[in-house]
Amino acid sequence: MAGPPPGPFRRSFWRSPIRGPWLTSVFGLMLLAAIPVMFVTGLLSYAAYNPDLSPVNDTTPGKGLLGFYLFSWPTHPVWLYRLNQGVHVTLGLMLVPILLFKLWSVLPKLFEWPPLRSPAHMLERVSLFLLVGGAGFEFVTGILNIQTWYKFPGSFYPLHFYGAWVFTAGFVVHVSLKLPTMIRALRSRSLIGELRTGLARTRPEPPDAGYLASPAPAAPTISRRGVLAFAGAGSLLIGLLTVGQSAGGPLRRTALLAPHGQDVTGGRRDFQVNKTAAEVGITTSQTGASWRLTVGKAGQAARAPVVLSRADLLRMEQHTASLPIACVEGWSTENQAWTGVRLRDLALMAGVTRPASVLVQSLQNGGAFGQTVLSAGQIMDPDSLLALRVNGADLTPDHGYPARVIVPAIPGVHNTKWVASLTFQA
C-alpha cells in the first residue's frame, strides 16, 4: 500500500510536543460535562414556545419525532425562561474557546491516512464529521442569532433545531466510541501534576500513546498548563463580557459583547427591545385615537366580539405585576412594573369562563411572531396582563403602545406588542 500523501496527511507533519490523547481528553471532558446542559436547556427553550398548542407557535412543523413535547410551559417561577436562556447562551459562548482548543488538539486526526480502514473506523469518522460540522453550525448560527444578524438562509429556529439533533447524534456516537480511550488517557497523567509543570519540564507524550502524539516533536513553546490556563481564561472572559445581559444588576455594565446588554435610551426606567415600532411598520395612525382592541370567542358558539378603546381598557380593573422580559437571544430585562387588565378578565368579557387558549394578533405587518397562542395556564395566571403602562408611565411605541401582552416566564417574542385582537378558545 502506498504511503500517505505529503503534508498534513503524514503524522510527522504535526510536531506539537503537547498535543496528545491526554490534552484532547481533558478538553473532551469539559465538553462532555457542558454539552448535555446545552442540549437540555435548548429542549426547554423549545418547550417554552408551546409548539403543540398551535401551528402558530410551531417553528418546526416538519419535526416529526424529533420535536417530542413533554409538558405545557409553566408561568412560575417568573424568572424560569430568563434563567434557562441565560444559561444556554452564556454557557454556549463560554464553550467557544474550549471547542476551538479541542479542535486544535485533534487536527491530526482529521487528516488521518488512510481515511477509512474498517467499518468501525468508518463509523468513528462519520461521527467525527457530524460532531465537528454540527458543532460549527450550531455555534455559528447561535452566535449570529445572539447578535440578531440573520445572514443564514431560512429561519434561525428550524436551522438551529435540526442542527442540534445532527450534532447530538454525532456527539452520542463519538462519546460511545471514544469514552474508553478518553478514560485511559486521563488516567495516564495527573491533572494536578500537569498544572504544576512549567514550560521547562514539559515533555511530549510517547508516540505509542496514540495517533495524536507526534513521532517527531519539536521543542515546547508552551506548557499544557499554559494551554489550559489560556483556554480557561478566554472562557471566563467571554462569560464576564456576556452574562450581564442575562443576570442584570452590576454585571450589566460588563456585558460588552452583548448587543442588548446596555442598549437603552430613555433613562433609568427604560429597557431594551428587539424590534422597534418603526422596524415593523407600526405608524401613529394605527396606534392613535382610532385604535381598537377586538376581544372575541372562537368556534360555532361565538358571539359578536367586544370592541374596546384604550380608554375603555383603562376604566377596567387594573392590576400590576413585576415581571422581566427574557428573549431567546439570551438577553433579559430586570423586573418591570407592568399595569393593565388581566387576560382572564378579558376572557370573561368574551364569554369564555374556562379558556383553553387565546390567539393574540398584533398590528405588526409581516415578519416573525406577529401573532402567538397562549395556553390556559398562561391566560389564567393572575400576573398575565394586557399591559397598558409600565413603570408608572404609558407604554412607549417601542414597548408596544397602545397595549401589549405580558405573561410570566415565557419567551419575549410571545409577549406580543401592539395588540390588535384577542380571540379566546373555550
NUTOR-996068 format. One record per residue (C-alpha): x, y, z; residue number from 1. Coordinates in steps of 0.2 Angstrom, whole numbers, plus 5000, padded with zeros to 4 digits. Last residue first. Layout:
<sites>
+------+------+------+-----+
|    x |    y |    z | pos |
+------+------+------+-----+
|    X |    Y |    Z | NUM |
...
+------+------+------+-----+
</sites>
This chain:
<sites>
+------+------+------+-----+
|    x |    y |    z | pos |
+------+------+------+-----+
| 4684 | 5139 | 5125 | 426 |
| 4695 | 5147 | 5113 | 425 |
| 4699 | 5165 | 5116 | 424 |
| 4702 | 5178 | 5101 | 423 |
| 4712 | 5193 | 5107 | 422 |
| 4714 | 5207 | 5094 | 421 |
| 4725 | 5221 | 5089 | 420 |
| 4740 | 5220 | 5101 | 419 |
| 4754 | 5232 | 5098 | 418 |
| 4767 | 5221 | 5106 | 417 |
| 4766 | 5202 | 5109 | 416 |
| 4774 | 5195 | 5124 | 415 |
| 4777 | 5179 | 5114 | 414 |
| 4793 | 5186 | 5107 | 413 |
| 4800 | 5188 | 5124 | 412 |
| 4799 | 5169 | 5128 | 411 |
| 4788 | 5165 | 5143 | 410 |
| 4791 | 5166 | 5161 | 409 |
| 4777 | 5177 | 5167 | 408 |
| 4765 | 5184 | 5154 | 407 |
| 4765 | 5202 | 5146 | 406 |
| 4754 | 5206 | 5132 | 405 |
| 4754 | 5223 | 5124 | 404 |
| 4743 | 5238 | 5123 | 403 |
| 4744 | 5256 | 5115 | 402 |
| 4759 | 5256 | 5114 | 401 |
| 4770 | 5241 | 5112 | 400 |
| 4787 | 5244 | 5120 | 399 |
| 4794 | 5253 | 5105 | 398 |
| 4778 | 5265 | 5105 | 397 |
| 4781 | 5269 | 5123 | 396 |
| 4769 | 5261 | 5136 | 395 |
| 4761 | 5274 | 5147 | 394 |
| 4770 | 5278 | 5163 | 393 |
| 4771 | 5271 | 5181 | 392 |
| 4785 | 5258 | 5177 | 391 |
| 4775 | 5251 | 5163 | 390 |
| 4758 | 5255 | 5157 | 389 |
| 4744 | 5247 | 5146 | 388 |
| 4748 | 5229 | 5149 | 387 |
| 4736 | 5215 | 5143 | 386 |
| 4741 | 5205 | 5158 | 385 |
| 4746 | 5188 | 5164 | 384 |
| 4750 | 5191 | 5183 | 383 |
| 4734 | 5182 | 5189 | 382 |
| 4739 | 5167 | 5179 | 381 |
| 4723 | 5161 | 5170 | 380 |
| 4729 | 5165 | 5152 | 379 |
| 4746 | 5157 | 5154 | 378 |
| 4738 | 5141 | 5162 | 377 |
| 4725 | 5140 | 5148 | 376 |
| 4739 | 5142 | 5134 | 375 |
| 4744 | 5157 | 5124 | 374 |
| 4744 | 5157 | 5105 | 373 |
| 4755 | 5169 | 5096 | 372 |
| 4754 | 5183 | 5082 | 371 |
| 4766 | 5194 | 5073 | 370 |
| 4779 | 5182 | 5078 | 369 |
| 4790 | 5183 | 5063 | 368 |
| 4789 | 5197 | 5050 | 367 |
| 4774 | 5204 | 5042 | 366 |
| 4764 | 5220 | 5046 | 365 |
| 4763 | 5221 | 5065 | 364 |
| 4746 | 5226 | 5071 | 363 |
| 4747 | 5211 | 5083 | 362 |
| 4737 | 5196 | 5085 | 361 |
| 4735 | 5186 | 5101 | 360 |
| 4726 | 5169 | 5099 | 359 |
| 4720 | 5163 | 5116 | 358 |
| 4719 | 5146 | 5123 | 357 |
| 4709 | 5133 | 5133 | 356 |
| 4698 | 5147 | 5141 | 355 |
| 4687 | 5142 | 5155 | 354 |
| 4674 | 5156 | 5158 | 353 |
| 4674 | 5161 | 5140 | 352 |
| 4660 | 5174 | 5136 | 351 |
| 4672 | 5187 | 5128 | 350 |
| 4671 | 5198 | 5143 | 349 |
| 4676 | 5183 | 5154 | 348 |
| 4692 | 5180 | 5143 | 347 |
| 4696 | 5199 | 5145 | 346 |
| 4696 | 5196 | 5164 | 345 |
| 4707 | 5181 | 5162 | 344 |
| 4719 | 5191 | 5152 | 343 |
| 4721 | 5203 | 5167 | 342 |
| 4720 | 5221 | 5163 | 341 |
| 4735 | 5233 | 5164 | 340 |
| 4750 | 5238 | 5174 | 339 |
| 4768 | 5232 | 5172 | 338 |
| 4781 | 5235 | 5185 | 337 |
| 4797 | 5229 | 5176 | 336 |
| 4808 | 5215 | 5183 | 335 |
| 4826 | 5217 | 5176 | 334 |
| 4827 | 5214 | 5157 | 333 |
| 4833 | 5199 | 5148 | 332 |
| 4846 | 5195 | 5135 | 331 |
| 4849 | 5177 | 5130 | 330 |
| 4845 | 5178 | 5111 | 329 |
| 4829 | 5168 | 5115 | 328 |
| 4822 | 5183 | 5124 | 327 |
| 4818 | 5187 | 5143 | 326 |
| 4806 | 5200 | 5148 | 325 |
| 4805 | 5203 | 5167 | 324 |
| 4790 | 5204 | 5178 | 323 |
| 4783 | 5214 | 5192 | 322 |
| 4764 | 5213 | 5190 | 321 |
| 4751 | 5227 | 5192 | 320 |
| 4732 | 5226 | 5191 | 319 |
| 4719 | 5237 | 5184 | 318 |
| 4700 | 5235 | 5185 | 317 |
| 4693 | 5242 | 5169 | 316 |
| 4692 | 5261 | 5165 | 315 |
| 4709 | 5260 | 5157 | 314 |
| 4703 | 5247 | 5145 | 313 |
| 4688 | 5258 | 5139 | 312 |
| 4701 | 5272 | 5137 | 311 |
| 4711 | 5261 | 5126 | 310 |
| 4696 | 5258 | 5115 | 309 |
| 4687 | 5242 | 5116 | 308 |
| 4677 | 5231 | 5103 | 307 |
| 4668 | 5216 | 5110 | 306 |
| 4666 | 5202 | 5098 | 305 |
| 4649 | 5196 | 5092 | 304 |
| 4645 | 5179 | 5098 | 303 |
| 4655 | 5163 | 5096 | 302 |
| 4646 | 5147 | 5098 | 301 |
| 4652 | 5140 | 5082 | 300 |
| 4670 | 5142 | 5087 | 299 |
| 4682 | 5156 | 5093 | 298 |
| 4677 | 5170 | 5106 | 297 |
| 4681 | 5188 | 5104 | 296 |
| 4690 | 5203 | 5110 | 295 |
| 4694 | 5216 | 5097 | 294 |
| 4705 | 5231 | 5103 | 293 |
| 4703 | 5247 | 5095 | 292 |
| 4715 | 5261 | 5089 | 291 |
| 4706 | 5276 | 5082 | 290 |
| 4714 | 5288 | 5095 | 289 |
| 4732 | 5283 | 5089 | 288 |
| 4740 | 5267 | 5087 | 287 |
| 4737 | 5264 | 5069 | 286 |
| 4739 | 5282 | 5064 | 285 |
| 4755 | 5283 | 5074 | 284 |
| 4763 | 5270 | 5062 | 283 |
| 4769 | 5252 | 5066 | 282 |
| 4780 | 5247 | 5051 | 281 |
| 4789 | 5233 | 5059 | 280 |
| 4806 | 5242 | 5061 | 279 |
| 4797 | 5259 | 5065 | 278 |
| 4789 | 5251 | 5080 | 277 |
| 4806 | 5245 | 5087 | 276 |
| 4810 | 5227 | 5087 | 275 |
| 4822 | 5218 | 5100 | 274 |
| 4819 | 5229 | 5115 | 273 |
| 4830 | 5236 | 5129 | 272 |
| 4824 | 5244 | 5145 | 271 |
| 4818 | 5262 | 5150 | 270 |
| 4816 | 5267 | 5168 | 269 |
| 4833 | 5273 | 5171 | 268 |
| 4833 | 5284 | 5156 | 267 |
| 4825 | 5283 | 5138 | 266 |
| 4840 | 5277 | 5128 | 265 |
| 4843 | 5259 | 5132 | 264 |
| 4856 | 5247 | 5124 | 263 |
| 4866 | 5241 | 5139 | 262 |
| 4867 | 5222 | 5137 | 261 |
| 4857 | 5221 | 5121 | 260 |
| 4870 | 5218 | 5109 | 259 |
| 4880 | 5208 | 5122 | 258 |
| 4899 | 5208 | 5120 | 257 |
| 4902 | 5222 | 5132 | 256 |
| 4891 | 5215 | 5145 | 255 |
| 4901 | 5222 | 5159 | 254 |
| 4889 | 5236 | 5164 | 253 |
| 4875 | 5223 | 5166 | 252 |
| 4886 | 5214 | 5179 | 251 |
| 4880 | 5227 | 5192 | 250 |
| 4862 | 5221 | 5191 | 249 |
| 4857 | 5211 | 5176 | 248 |
| 4860 | 5192 | 5175 | 247 |
| 4855 | 5189 | 5157 | 246 |
| 4864 | 5204 | 5148 | 245 |
| 4877 | 5204 | 5162 | 244 |
| 4882 | 5186 | 5157 | 243 |
| 4891 | 5192 | 5141 | 242 |
| 4908 | 5201 | 5145 | 241 |
| 4911 | 5190 | 5161 | 240 |
| 4907 | 5174 | 5151 | 239 |
| 4919 | 5179 | 5137 | 238 |
| 4932 | 5182 | 5150 | 237 |
| 4929 | 5166 | 5159 | 236 |
| 4931 | 5156 | 5143 | 235 |
| 4947 | 5165 | 5137 | 234 |
| 4954 | 5162 | 5154 | 233 |
| 4950 | 5144 | 5154 | 232 |
| 4958 | 5142 | 5136 | 231 |
| 4974 | 5151 | 5141 | 230 |
| 4975 | 5142 | 5158 | 229 |
| 4973 | 5125 | 5149 | 228 |
| 4986 | 5130 | 5136 | 227 |
| 4998 | 5136 | 5149 | 226 |
| 4997 | 5121 | 5160 | 225 |
| 5000 | 5110 | 5145 | 224 |
| 5016 | 5120 | 5143 | 223 |
| 5020 | 5132 | 5129 | 222 |
| 5035 | 5134 | 5117 | 221 |
| 5039 | 5115 | 5118 | 220 |
| 5054 | 5109 | 5107 | 219 |
| 5048 | 5100 | 5092 | 218 |
| 5040 | 5083 | 5092 | 217 |
| 5045 | 5069 | 5080 | 216 |
| 5033 | 5055 | 5082 | 215 |
| 5019 | 5067 | 5087 | 214 |
| 5006 | 5061 | 5099 | 213 |
| 4989 | 5062 | 5091 | 212 |
| 4989 | 5044 | 5084 | 211 |
| 4990 | 5037 | 5102 | 210 |
| 5001 | 5034 | 5117 | 209 |
| 5014 | 5025 | 5106 | 208 |
| 5022 | 5041 | 5101 | 207 |
| 5026 | 5045 | 5120 | 206 |
| 5018 | 5061 | 5127 | 205 |
| 5029 | 5076 | 5125 | 204 |
| 5038 | 5083 | 5140 | 203 |
| 5036 | 5100 | 5149 | 202 |
| 5049 | 5102 | 5162 | 201 |
| 5055 | 5119 | 5156 | 200 |
| 5037 | 5125 | 5152 | 199 |
| 5030 | 5123 | 5169 | 198 |
| 5023 | 5108 | 5177 | 197 |
| 5012 | 5111 | 5192 | 196 |
| 4995 | 5110 | 5182 | 195 |
| 5002 | 5094 | 5174 | 194 |
| 5004 | 5086 | 5191 | 193 |
| 4987 | 5092 | 5197 | 192 |
| 4979 | 5084 | 5181 | 191 |
| 4989 | 5068 | 5184 | 190 |
| 4994 | 5058 | 5168 | 189 |
| 4989 | 5041 | 5161 | 188 |
| 4972 | 5041 | 5169 | 187 |
| 4965 | 5054 | 5158 | 186 |
| 4971 | 5044 | 5143 | 185 |
| 4963 | 5028 | 5149 | 184 |
| 4947 | 5037 | 5152 | 183 |
| 4947 | 5045 | 5135 | 182 |
| 4951 | 5029 | 5126 | 181 |
| 4936 | 5021 | 5135 | 180 |
| 4925 | 5035 | 5130 | 179 |
| 4930 | 5036 | 5112 | 178 |
| 4916 | 5025 | 5103 | 177 |
| 4902 | 5030 | 5115 | 176 |
| 4907 | 5048 | 5115 | 175 |
| 4908 | 5049 | 5096 | 174 |
| 4891 | 5041 | 5094 | 173 |
| 4882 | 5052 | 5107 | 172 |
| 4891 | 5068 | 5099 | 171 |
| 4887 | 5064 | 5081 | 170 |
| 4869 | 5061 | 5086 | 169 |
| 4869 | 5077 | 5096 | 168 |
| 4876 | 5087 | 5082 | 167 |
| 4863 | 5081 | 5070 | 166 |
| 4850 | 5085 | 5083 | 165 |
| 4856 | 5102 | 5086 | 164 |
| 4857 | 5106 | 5068 | 163 |
| 4839 | 5102 | 5066 | 162 |
| 4834 | 5115 | 5080 | 161 |
| 4847 | 5128 | 5074 | 160 |
| 4840 | 5128 | 5057 | 159 |
| 4822 | 5126 | 5062 | 158 |
| 4823 | 5142 | 5073 | 157 |
| 4835 | 5153 | 5064 | 156 |
| 4824 | 5155 | 5049 | 155 |
| 4830 | 5152 | 5031 | 154 |
| 4846 | 5155 | 5023 | 153 |
| 4859 | 5162 | 5035 | 152 |
| 4863 | 5181 | 5037 | 151 |
| 4852 | 5185 | 5052 | 150 |
| 4862 | 5197 | 5062 | 149 |
| 4852 | 5197 | 5079 | 148 |
| 4869 | 5197 | 5088 | 147 |
| 4863 | 5182 | 5098 | 146 |
| 4856 | 5175 | 5082 | 145 |
| 4873 | 5176 | 5074 | 144 |
| 4881 | 5167 | 5089 | 143 |
| 4868 | 5153 | 5088 | 142 |
| 4870 | 5151 | 5070 | 141 |
| 4889 | 5150 | 5071 | 140 |
| 4889 | 5139 | 5087 | 139 |
| 4877 | 5127 | 5080 | 138 |
| 4885 | 5125 | 5063 | 137 |
| 4902 | 5123 | 5070 | 136 |
| 4897 | 5110 | 5082 | 135 |
| 4887 | 5101 | 5069 | 134 |
| 4902 | 5100 | 5057 | 133 |
| 4914 | 5094 | 5070 | 132 |
| 4902 | 5081 | 5078 | 131 |
| 4894 | 5075 | 5062 | 130 |
| 4911 | 5073 | 5054 | 129 |
| 4918 | 5065 | 5069 | 128 |
| 4903 | 5053 | 5070 | 127 |
| 4906 | 5049 | 5052 | 126 |
| 4925 | 5046 | 5055 | 125 |
| 4921 | 5034 | 5070 | 124 |
| 4909 | 5024 | 5060 | 123 |
| 4921 | 5022 | 5046 | 122 |
| 4934 | 5016 | 5059 | 121 |
| 4922 | 5003 | 5065 | 120 |
| 4918 | 4998 | 5047 | 119 |
| 4937 | 4997 | 5043 | 118 |
| 4952 | 5007 | 5037 | 117 |
| 4944 | 5023 | 5031 | 116 |
| 4954 | 5039 | 5028 | 115 |
| 4970 | 5030 | 5025 | 114 |
| 4978 | 5041 | 5032 | 113 |
| 4972 | 5053 | 5046 | 112 |
| 4969 | 5071 | 5041 | 111 |
| 4955 | 5075 | 5054 | 110 |
| 4965 | 5065 | 5067 | 109 |
| 4980 | 5077 | 5065 | 108 |
| 4968 | 5092 | 5070 | 107 |
| 4963 | 5083 | 5086 | 106 |
| 4971 | 5096 | 5098 | 105 |
| 4966 | 5111 | 5088 | 104 |
| 4948 | 5105 | 5088 | 103 |
| 4948 | 5104 | 5107 | 102 |
| 4956 | 5121 | 5108 | 101 |
| 4942 | 5128 | 5097 | 100 |
| 4929 | 5120 | 5107 |  99 |
| 4936 | 5126 | 5124 |  98 |
| 4937 | 5144 | 5117 |  97 |
| 4919 | 5143 | 5111 |  96 |
| 4912 | 5135 | 5127 |  95 |
| 4910 | 5152 | 5135 |  94 |
| 4898 | 5157 | 5122 |  93 |
| 4887 | 5142 | 5124 |  92 |
| 4887 | 5144 | 5143 |  91 |
| 4881 | 5161 | 5141 |  90 |
| 4868 | 5157 | 5129 |  89 |
| 4860 | 5142 | 5137 |  88 |
| 4862 | 5148 | 5155 |  87 |
| 4854 | 5164 | 5151 |  86 |
| 4841 | 5156 | 5141 |  85 |
| 4836 | 5145 | 5155 |  84 |
| 4837 | 5158 | 5169 |  83 |
| 4827 | 5170 | 5160 |  82 |
| 4814 | 5157 | 5155 |  81 |
| 4812 | 5152 | 5173 |  80 |
| 4812 | 5170 | 5181 |  79 |
| 4793 | 5171 | 5184 |  78 |
| 4794 | 5155 | 5194 |  77 |
| 4781 | 5151 | 5188 |  76 |
| 4772 | 5153 | 5172 |  75 |
| 4773 | 5135 | 5167 |  74 |
| 4777 | 5128 | 5149 |  73 |
| 4765 | 5114 | 5144 |  72 |
| 4773 | 5097 | 5146 |  71 |
| 4783 | 5083 | 5137 |  70 |
| 4785 | 5088 | 5118 |  69 |
| 4794 | 5077 | 5106 |  68 |
| 4800 | 5088 | 5092 |  67 |
| 4812 | 5075 | 5084 |  66 |
| 4798 | 5063 | 5082 |  65 |
| 4791 | 5073 | 5067 |  64 |
| 4800 | 5090 | 5065 |  63 |
| 4791 | 5095 | 5049 |  62 |
| 4782 | 5110 | 5058 |  61 |
| 4797 | 5117 | 5065 |  60 |
| 4793 | 5135 | 5071 |  59 |
| 4777 | 5129 | 5080 |  58 |
| 4768 | 5143 | 5089 |  57 |
| 4755 | 5147 | 5075 |  56 |
| 4753 | 5128 | 5072 |  55 |
| 4745 | 5128 | 5090 |  54 |
| 4747 | 5121 | 5107 |  53 |
| 4760 | 5108 | 5102 |  52 |
| 4774 | 5121 | 5100 |  51 |
| 4772 | 5128 | 5117 |  50 |
| 4786 | 5140 | 5114 |  49 |
| 4793 | 5136 | 5131 |  48 |
| 4796 | 5118 | 5125 |  47 |
| 4809 | 5124 | 5113 |  46 |
| 4818 | 5133 | 5126 |  45 |
| 4817 | 5118 | 5137 |  44 |
| 4825 | 5107 | 5123 |  43 |
| 4839 | 5120 | 5121 |  42 |
| 4842 | 5120 | 5140 |  41 |
| 4843 | 5101 | 5139 |  40 |
| 4856 | 5101 | 5125 |  39 |
| 4867 | 5115 | 5132 |  38 |
| 4867 | 5106 | 5149 |  37 |
| 4872 | 5090 | 5140 |  36 |
| 4886 | 5099 | 5131 |  35 |
| 4894 | 5106 | 5147 |  34 |
| 4901 | 5090 | 5156 |  33 |
| 4906 | 5081 | 5140 |  32 |
| 4913 | 5097 | 5133 |  31 |
| 4925 | 5099 | 5148 |  30 |
| 4929 | 5080 | 5147 |  29 |
| 4934 | 5082 | 5129 |  28 |
| 4946 | 5097 | 5133 |  27 |
| 4954 | 5085 | 5146 |  26 |
| 4954 | 5071 | 5133 |  25 |
| 4962 | 5081 | 5120 |  24 |
| 4976 | 5085 | 5132 |  23 |
| 4979 | 5067 | 5137 |  22 |
| 4977 | 5060 | 5120 |  21 |
| 4991 | 5070 | 5113 |  20 |
| 4997 | 5088 | 5108 |  19 |
| 5010 | 5095 | 5120 |  18 |
| 5025 | 5092 | 5109 |  17 |
| 5017 | 5100 | 5094 |  16 |
| 5026 | 5092 | 5079 |  15 |
| 5011 | 5088 | 5067 |  14 |
| 5019 | 5084 | 5049 |  13 |
| 5026 | 5068 | 5056 |  12 |
| 5009 | 5060 | 5056 |  11 |
| 5008 | 5062 | 5037 |  10 |
| 4991 | 5068 | 5030 |   9 |
| 4996 | 5086 | 5034 |   8 |
| 5009 | 5087 | 5021 |   7 |
| 5014 | 5073 | 5009 |   6 |
| 5002 | 5060 | 5003 |   5 |
| 5001 | 5044 | 5014 |   4 |
| 5011 | 5029 | 5010 |   3 |
| 5006 | 5017 | 4995 |   2 |
| 5000 | 5000 | 5000 |   1 |
+------+------+------+-----+
</sites>
